[in-house]
Amino acid sequence: MAVNLKRRPFRIKDHNDYQLFAQKIIRRDDFHCRVPKCRTQMTTSVFSWQSALTVHHIKKRSLGGEDTFGNCITLCLDHHRMNENGKLKIGGDADRPIFDYRKSGRKD
C-alpha cells in the first residue's frame, strides 16, 4: 500500500526536525518562491535561517493546518509578509496553490 506523503503529517519534535522539514519543502520547490513571476531564489544549497526563502503553511496551524508536504509551500520573505498582512491570500494546496492579491489588506 502506497503512503501519501502529501497528506501525512511530518512529525516535528524539535528545531532540527523542523529544519529538515523546511529543507525538504524548499528543495521540492526548486529553491524558488512559488508566487508566479517572483524571481526570488536561494543562491546557495547551504540552508540558513538568514535565507530569503521561508516555508508557509497554506492552512495555518492555528486553524488546524498540519505540517504536511501538501499544506506547505516556499515563499520569499516579501510574499510571506504580504500574506501575513492580508495583502496576498493563498489557497489551494502545494500542487496547485491559488494566489489572490488584495488591495486593502483585508484578512478574509
Phi and psi restraints in degrees (value plus and minus 20) as a CYANA .aco file:
   2 ALA   PHI     -96.5   -56.5
   2 ALA   PSI     124.8   164.8
   3 VAL   PHI    -122.9   -82.9
   3 VAL   PSI     108.0   148.0
   4 ASN   PHI    -104.9   -64.9
   4 ASN   PSI      78.5   118.5
   5 LEU   PHI     -88.4   -48.4
   5 LEU   PSI     -40.6    -0.6
   6 LYS   PHI     -86.0   -46.0
   6 LYS   PSI     -51.7   -11.7
   7 ARG   PHI    -125.1   -85.1
   7 ARG   PSI     -35.3     4.7
   8 ARG   PHI    -100.2   -60.2
   8 ARG   PSI     105.7   145.7
   9 PRO   PHI     -81.8   -41.8
   9 PRO   PSI     119.2   159.2
  10 PHE   PHI    -103.6   -63.6
  10 PHE   PSI     107.1   147.1
  11 ARG   PHI    -100.0   -60.0
  11 ARG   PSI      88.5   128.5
  12 ILE   PHI    -127.0   -87.0
  12 ILE   PSI      93.3   133.3
  13 LYS   PHI    -122.9   -82.9
  13 LYS   PSI     -47.2    -7.2
  14 ASP   PHI    -175.5  -135.5
  14 ASP   PSI    -196.7  -156.7
  15 HIS   PHI     -79.8   -39.8
  15 HIS   PSI     -58.6   -18.6
  16 ASN   PHI     -84.3   -44.3
  16 ASN   PSI     -59.2   -19.2
  17 ASP   PHI     -84.2   -44.2
  17 ASP   PSI     -62.2   -22.2
  18 TYR   PHI     -85.0   -45.0
  18 TYR   PSI     -60.5   -20.5
  19 GLN   PHI     -82.2   -42.2
  19 GLN   PSI     -61.5   -21.5
  20 LEU   PHI     -82.7   -42.7
  20 LEU   PSI     -64.3   -24.3
  21 PHE   PHI     -80.0   -40.0
  21 PHE   PSI     -67.8   -27.8
  22 ALA   PHI     -81.4   -41.4
  22 ALA   PSI     -61.1   -21.1
  23 GLN   PHI     -81.7   -41.7
  23 GLN   PSI     -60.2   -20.2
  24 LYS   PHI     -86.0   -46.0
  24 LYS   PSI     -59.5   -19.5
  25 ILE   PHI     -85.8   -45.8
  25 ILE   PSI     -69.4   -29.4
  26 ILE   PHI     -83.3   -43.3
  26 ILE   PSI     -60.4   -20.4
  27 ARG   PHI     -84.3   -44.3
  27 ARG   PSI     -64.4   -24.4
  28 ARG   PHI     -77.8   -37.8
  28 ARG   PSI     -57.6   -17.6
  29 ASP   PHI    -106.9   -66.9
  29 ASP   PSI      -2.6    37.4
  30 ASP   PHI      38.0    78.0
  30 ASP   PSI      15.3    55.3
  31 PHE   PHI      40.3    80.3
  31 PHE   PSI      10.8    50.8
  32 HIS   PHI    -148.8  -108.8
  32 HIS   PSI     132.1   172.1
  33 CYS   PHI     -85.1   -45.1
  33 CYS   PSI     118.7   158.7
  34 ARG   PHI    -102.9   -62.9
  34 ARG   PSI     -28.0    12.0
  35 VAL   PHI     -89.1   -49.1
  35 VAL   PSI     108.1   148.1
  36 PRO   PHI     -74.9   -34.9
  36 PRO   PSI     120.7   160.7
  37 LYS   PHI      50.8    90.8
  37 LYS   PSI     -19.9    20.1
  38 CYS   PHI     -98.7   -58.7
  38 CYS   PSI     113.5   153.5
  39 ARG   PHI    -121.6   -81.6
  39 ARG   PSI     -15.8    24.2
  40 THR   PHI     -88.8   -48.8
  40 THR   PSI     110.6   150.6
  41 GLN   PHI    -165.1  -125.1
  41 GLN   PSI     142.3   182.3
  42 MET   PHI    -101.5   -61.5
  42 MET   PSI     107.8   147.8
  43 THR   PHI    -110.6   -70.6
  43 THR   PSI     -22.7    17.3
  44 THR   PHI    -160.7  -120.7
  44 THR   PSI     133.5   173.5
  45 SER   PHI    -104.8   -64.8
  45 SER   PSI     -21.6    18.4
  46 VAL   PHI    -103.3   -63.3
  46 VAL   PSI      99.5   139.5
  47 PHE   PHI     -98.1   -58.1
  47 PHE   PSI     118.4   158.4
  48 SER   PHI    -167.3  -127.3
  48 SER   PSI     126.4   166.4
  49 TRP   PHI     -94.1   -54.1
  49 TRP   PSI     -24.0    16.0
  50 GLN   PHI    -110.8   -70.8
  50 GLN   PSI     -11.8    28.2
  51 SER   PHI     -83.8   -43.8
  51 SER   PSI     138.1   178.1
  52 ALA   PHI    -102.3   -62.3
  52 ALA   PSI     -20.5    19.5
  53 LEU   PHI    -138.2   -98.2
  53 LEU   PSI     127.5   167.5
  54 THR   PHI    -154.4  -114.4
  54 THR   PSI     144.6   184.6
  55 VAL   PHI    -119.1   -79.1
  55 VAL   PSI     110.5   150.5
  56 HIS   PHI    -136.6   -96.6
  56 HIS   PSI     113.7   153.7
  57 HIS   PHI    -105.9   -65.9
  57 HIS   PSI     100.5   140.5
  58 ILE   PHI     -82.4   -42.4
  58 ILE   PSI     -70.6   -30.6
  59 LYS   PHI    -119.6   -79.6
  59 LYS   PSI      95.4   135.4
  60 LYS   PHI     -77.7   -37.7
  60 LYS   PSI     125.6   165.6
  61 ARG   PHI     -80.4   -40.4
  61 ARG   PSI     -55.1   -15.1
  62 SER   PHI     -85.9   -45.9
  62 SER   PSI     -37.6     2.4
  63 LEU   PHI    -126.9   -86.9
  63 LEU   PSI      -4.1    35.9
  64 GLY   PHI      78.9   118.9
  64 GLY   PSI     -17.5    22.5
  65 GLY   PHI     -90.1   -50.1
  65 GLY   PSI     128.3   168.3
  66 GLU   PHI    -132.2   -92.2
  66 GLU   PSI     145.0   185.0
  67 ASP   PHI    -102.3   -62.3
  67 ASP   PSI      58.1    98.1
  68 THR   PHI    -142.9  -102.9
  68 THR   PSI     137.6   177.6
  69 PHE   PHI     -86.8   -46.8
  69 PHE   PSI     -45.8    -5.8
  70 GLY   PHI     -99.7   -59.7
  70 GLY   PSI     -35.5     4.5
  71 ASN   PHI    -124.6   -84.6
  71 ASN   PSI     -22.3    17.7
  72 CYS   PHI    -143.9  -103.9
  72 CYS   PSI     120.4   160.4
  73 ILE   PHI    -156.1  -116.1
  73 ILE   PSI     145.5   185.5
  74 THR   PHI    -111.5   -71.5
  74 THR   PSI     111.0   151.0
  75 LEU   PHI    -148.8  -108.8
  75 LEU   PSI     132.2   172.2
  76 CYS   PHI     -96.8   -56.8
  76 CYS   PSI     146.4   186.4
  77 LEU   PHI     -81.6   -41.6
  77 LEU   PSI     -57.7   -17.7
  78 ASP   PHI     -84.9   -44.9
  78 ASP   PSI     -66.0   -26.0
  79 HIS   PHI     -90.0   -50.0
  79 HIS   PSI     -53.9   -13.9
  80 HIS   PHI     -83.7   -43.7
  80 HIS   PSI     -63.5   -23.5
  81 ARG   PHI     -83.3   -43.3
  81 ARG   PSI     -62.7   -22.7
  82 MET   PHI     -79.7   -39.7
  82 MET   PSI     -60.0   -20.0
  83 ASN   PHI     -85.0   -45.0
  83 ASN   PSI     -65.5   -25.5
  84 GLU   PHI     -84.4   -44.4
  84 GLU   PSI     -50.2   -10.2
  85 ASN   PHI    -107.8   -67.8
  85 ASN   PSI     -18.7    21.3
  86 GLY   PHI      62.4   102.4
  86 GLY   PSI     -10.7    29.3
  87 LYS   PHI    -111.0   -71.0
  87 LYS   PSI     -31.7     8.3
  88 LEU   PHI    -159.0  -119.0
  88 LEU   PSI      93.2   133.2
  89 LYS   PHI    -116.2   -76.2
  89 LYS   PSI     115.0   155.0
  90 ILE   PHI    -141.6  -101.6
  90 ILE   PSI     108.6   148.6
  91 GLY   PHI    -153.4  -113.4
  91 GLY   PSI    -184.9  -144.9
  92 GLY   PHI      56.0    96.0
  92 GLY   PSI    -165.0  -125.0
  93 ASP   PHI    -160.4  -120.4
  93 ASP   PSI    -197.2  -157.2
  94 ALA   PHI     -83.3   -43.3
  94 ALA   PSI     -49.7    -9.7
  95 ASP   PHI     -91.9   -51.9
  95 ASP   PSI     -57.3   -17.3
  96 ARG   PHI    -159.5  -119.5
  96 ARG   PSI      52.0    92.0
  97 PRO   PHI     -89.2   -49.2
  97 PRO   PSI     127.8   167.8
  98 ILE   PHI    -135.4   -95.4
  98 ILE   PSI     105.4   145.4
  99 PHE   PHI    -132.4   -92.4
  99 PHE   PSI     108.6   148.6
 100 ASP   PHI    -150.7  -110.7
 100 ASP   PSI      90.3   130.3
 101 TYR   PHI     -98.8   -58.8
 101 TYR   PSI     119.1   159.1
 102 ARG   PHI    -143.5  -103.5
 102 ARG   PSI     110.6   150.6
 103 LYS   PHI     -93.9   -53.9
 103 LYS   PSI     -57.1   -17.1
 104 SER   PHI    -105.3   -65.3
 104 SER   PSI     -36.5     3.5
 105 GLY   PHI      60.9   100.9
 105 GLY   PSI       0.5    40.5
 106 ARG   PHI     -86.9   -46.9
 106 ARG   PSI     125.0   165.0
 107 LYS   PHI    -126.6   -86.6
 107 LYS   PSI      65.9   105.9
